[in-house]
Amino acid sequence: MGKYKRVLLKLSGEALAQGSDGIYNHAFLAEVAEAIKAATDEGIEVAVMVGAGNIWRGRQGVEMDRGTADAMGMLATCVNALMLKDSFRRAGMDAVVLTSVSMPQFAELYTSYGAKEHLEKGHTVIFGGGIGLPYFSTDTAAAMRAAEIGADAILMAKNIDGIYTDDPRVNPNAVKLDTVSCKEILSRGLRAIDATAAALCMDAKIPVLVFGLDTPKNILRAARGENFGTVITCD
């Protein structure tokens, strides 16, 4: 696929915990930071969209108002974004957090112009707060921000090494797919990314690489455009 100029990396909240008893695995975060730094040292501009599953998922609040539960999740992504910023800076990177809602004491307010300006200066941009609206996942937020900043690809780090025809943890006959189109994601109901994100990627013509985060070095491999994991094409 070739090395990219600008990518958006989607990190789940669970990835930040990575087997820890707490909400963060600091040693693992240091490895993630080193992998992203290696990519930026090669001239690849990296933006990061972070989830919040290590702290809160909206569906945990089954008896809550959905908007309130989702607001808690969006705030939790901001907490994770600040943790990533600290990890990145300790690795010697220039990192900045941009949030979808105003919280000037902690982060800059997101604009696409501001995000692109930071990236062009070599800063690693971390997006917190999703898109600031309930009912939209961070997968969808990643697709939207990738389109807005003109990313060449979305790198989606998962706890599994790609997309399968079924859940391989349940079905031993599930087959890993090397490539799959956004249309197939939608028509076959594959759960690699949510339907809204797939539709956005198809419309904006942004390919997605789904890969395993069993080793953070895979982030650098993905940013270089190496052929592994599963590529979601935008046709």
Salt bridges, closest charged atoms under 4 A:
GLU14 OE2 - ARG57 NH2 2.11
ASP41 OD2 - LYS37 NZ 3.08
GLU42 OE2 - ARG224 NH2 2.46
GLU45 OE2 - LYS5 NZ 3.54
GLU45 OE1 - ARG6 NE 2.63
ASP70 OD2 - ARG66 NE 2.75
ASP86 OD2 - ARG90 NE 2.73
GLU108 OE1 - HIS118 NE2 3.05
GLU120 OE2 - ARG6 NH2 3.96
ASP139 OD1 - LYS10 NZ 2.79
GLU148 OE1 - ARG145 NH1 2.86
ASP167 OD1 - ARG169 NE 3.09
ASP178 OD1 - LYS176 NZ 3.84
GLU184 OE2 - ARG188 NH1 3.57
GLU226 OE1 - ARG221 NE 2.85
